[in-house]
Amino acid sequence: MKLKFNKLIYAGLVGLLQSGLLMSCTDDSQELNSVIESEEEVTVPISNNLTAVTCSQQLYTWTGGGTDHNVGVDATIDDRSCTYNYTQSTYGSSYDWGVYRLVSTDDVGSLQTRIERASDKVTNIKNGNYVQITGYCRILEAGSFTDNYPQTNVSDKDGTYFIQAKGTHTGTGGSPDPAIALFVAKPVRDSNGNIILNSQGKTDSFDIYREEILLRDGSGSTGRQLVYITNVKYNKDFWVDVSTGFDTVNGKLRHYVKSKINGVSKTFTVPEPERALQAKLRMGAYRCHGGSATILWRKGTKQANFVNN
């Protein structure tokens, strides 16, 4: 089991990260043009071969040997889980995967469990500046939680986020690192509320939603809403291309989150763009209120573009 982190140590490490003292994002140049879609299924072992290791810090880099498959996003891994570290595996396929695994029994205090990497931050708020992450993703498990809320309600705790757009803004109150749009995978259920299983006894598919704010610092059912994006099958590749930044529409500044997920393109116009102080992305796995979550990001996933002129 991982050791729970001392809050003072965590605060210090976050301070180091914010100060830019930790390792910054680097390019995985060898993989820039090698991300090719595959329908090959990943073999999920019956026994858990992702051995839990003792965790000595919350911010770390891959030390398991070989190339970090997702270093093109950022070398630093923000791990706020208790059971599993980030690891890498072929999972029985011919591809290399970065593996982000969570369990609902992780106890990280007031913070939800997650293992993520962060993009660079857009801090110059003007037309043309943005940041973009691209890569192939697979979902083997997403957190499953039974409650009385429909899947389309923000209060429903089913599902796990796999990428999110964030950014601070002017004004006081709310989260010091607020989310703007989070992309969540939810296991599809039948009319009785049971998860629909495939012939292998695994979750058949996952509905992908964008959880977007209705106002700055928006939270809960009055401050956020879910927008359906697409459906993805268990253990199948789907392309993820998410960018957030700023442009000008009809002479006015717009703060946006653009996505192309599994072939479906959507654009979210962020409210109150004049209050924006930054734009950034995080990818990996975040939130698991029930069961476990296993999100795979293929080697070659990267921060595809970053403009902060």
N, C-alpha and C positions, 0 to 999 in steps of 0.2 A: 504494500500500500504506500502511496505517497504520503509524506508528512504534510500536515496542514501548515500553511505559511504564517509566520509571525507577521502581524499587521505592520509593525514598524519596518521590518525587512522589506515587505512589499512596497510600502510607501517610498522607501529609499530607492528601490529598484525602479519604480515608476519615475521617480525624479531623475534618475540617470537616463532613462529612455527619453524623457522629454527634453533633457539637456543635450541629447545627441551623442552621449558618450558610449552607448551600446552600438553594436555593429549595424550599419545602415544597409539598405536594400542594395543588392547587386544584381547584375544581369546573368541569366543562365543562357549565355549566347549560343551554346552548342545545341540548345533545344528550341531556338526561335522558330524554326521552320519545320519541326518534326512532329507537331501535334496533329495526328491524323485520327479521324473518328473511327471507332471500332465497335462492332456489334458483339465482339467476343465477350462471353460472360466471365466474371471473376468467380473463382472458386472460394467460397467462404468455408473455412474449416469448421468442423463440428466442435472440436475442442478449441478453446481460446488460445491461440498461439501469440497473442499480443501480451506478453508477460508484463505485468505491472512492475514498475521499478521504483525504487525510492527516489523521491523528488527532493533535490537540494535547493532549488531556486524556482522562481516563477517565470523569469525571463531567461531563455537559453537558446543556444544554437544547436543544430544537429551534429552529434558526435558519434553516430552509429556506424561510420565508415562510408566511403564513397561520396558521391555528389548528393547534396540536399536537393531533392526533386522539385521543391517549390521555392527555392532560393530566389527565383526570378521575381517573386513578390517582395520578400524581405527575408533576411537571414535570421532575424530574431523571432522567436516563437513566444507568444504570450499565452501561458498555460495557467488557467485558473480552474483546473480540475484536480481531483485527488487520487484517482485510480490509475489512469493511463497517461503516459507521455506521448507526444508526437512520435510516430514511427514510420517506417517505409517497408513496402512489400510489393511483390508482384501479385499476391493473392491468387496464385495459380494461373495467371494470365501471361501474355507476352509483353505486358507493359509494366512500367514502374509507377507506383502510386505513393503519394503522401497520404498517410492515414490519420484521421482526426476522430478519435473515439471518446464518447462520454457515457456516463451512467448516471441515473437519477439519484443514486445514493451518495454522490459526491456532495460534500458539505463545505461550501466556501463562504459561509456567512451570508451577508446581504447580497453578494454578487452571484449571478447565475453561472453555472459551470460552462466553460468554454476552452477551446484551444484554437487560437487564431493567429494570423499574421496581418500586419497593417501596411497599407501603401504609404507613399509619401503624402504630405499634406499640401494642398493648394492654399496658400495664405494671401496671395495677391488677388483680390476680388475684382476681376474685370473680364470683359469679353474675351473668349478664346482660351482661358485657362481651365485645365481639367486634369483628371487622373482616371486611368482605365485599367481594369484587370480582365484578362481573358484566360480561358483554359477549359479542358474537359473535366467533368465531374461525374461521379456515380454515387448513388445513395443506396446503401444496404439496409440501414435502419434509421428511423427518425423517432425521437422521443414520443411515446404514446401515453396519453393521460386521459382517463375517462372523467368527464364532468357533464354538467347540464347545458353547456353552451354549444350552439351549432358550430360547425367547422369554420364558418364564415365570420364568426364573432371574434373580435380582437381578444376578448377575455378567455377564449378557449386556449387551453395550455398544451394541446396536441402539437407535435412538430418540433423541428430543429432548424435554426437559421444556418445557411451555408455561405452567405455573403451579405454585407450590409454597407450602406452609405451613412457616414456620420459627418458632423461638423458643428463647431461651436458658433455662438452668435452673441450679439450685444444684449444687454439686459441682465437682470439678476434672477436667481432662483432656478429650480430644475436641476437636471443632471449636469455635472461638469464636463461630460463628454457625450452629448446627446446623439441618439440615433435619428436619422432622417427617413430612411427607407430600408427595411430589412426583408430579405427574401427567405421565406420559410417553406420547408417541405413538410407536408402533413400526410400521414398514412390514410389512404382512402378507406372509408367505412361503409357498411351497408345500412339499410333503413333501420336496423335494430341497434346500430351503434357499434357493431363488431367490425374489426379490421378485416378486409377482404384479403384472403390468402391465395397464393398461386399453387400450382401442383407440387411445388417443393415445400409447401408449408410456410413460405416467406410472404411478407407483405407484397401484395400484387403490384401496387403502384402508389405514387405520391402526388398529391396536388400541390402545385407551387403557387404561392401567393406573394404579393408585395404588400408588406405592412408599412403603410405610409402615414406620416404625421398630417394632421389637419391644421395645426398651428405649431409655432415654435414651442418646444418643451412638451409637445402633445404626448399623452400617455393614456392607456385604458380606452374604453369604448367611446368616450367623448372626445378624446384627443388624437385617435388614430383610426384607420380603417384598413380593411383587407381588400385587395384587388386581385382577382384570379388571373394567373398568367398561363399556365399549361399543366399538363399531366406527364409525369415521367415514370417509366417502368422500373421496377426493382432491378438493380444490377446491370443497368444499361447506360452507356455514355450519353451525355447531353452537353451541348456547348453552352458556355456561360461567357457573356461579354457585358460587363457593367461599367459604366463611366458616370462620374459626377463632376460638375463644374459649372461654368458660367458662360452665357452667351447673351446676345441682344435680340429681342423680339419687338418689332414695332417701336424701336428706339428706347426700349426699357430693358434694364438688366433682368435676366432670368437665371435663377439657380435651378438646375435640373439634375435628375437621375435618369439616365437612359440605360435600357437593358435589352439584350437579345438572348433569350434563354430557350433552348430546345426549339429554335427557329422562330420564336414569337417575340416581336419587338414591341416595346412599350416605353413611354416617356412620362415621367412624373415631374410636374412643375412644383418646386418646393415653395411653400408660402413664405411671405415676408423676406424676399431676397435681399432687401436693403439691410437686414440685420446680420447677414452672414459674415463670419470671420474666417472660415476655412471650409474646405471640402476634402474628404478622404474616404477610403474604403478599407474594409476588413473582410478576410475570407478564412474559411476553415470550418469549424463547427461550434455552435453557440446555442445553448438552452436544451435541457433534457429534463422534463418534469416527471417522466415515467419511463420505465424500461431502460433502453440504451439507444445510442445514436452512433452510426458509423458512416462518415462522409469521406469519400476518396477524391483527391485532386491529382490528376495525372501529371507526370513529369513534363515540364514545359509550360505549366501554368505560370503566368508572369504578370508583372505590371507592364502592360503593353505600351502605354503612353503616359507622360507626365509633362504638363506645360504649366509653368508658374512665372511667366514673364512679368 
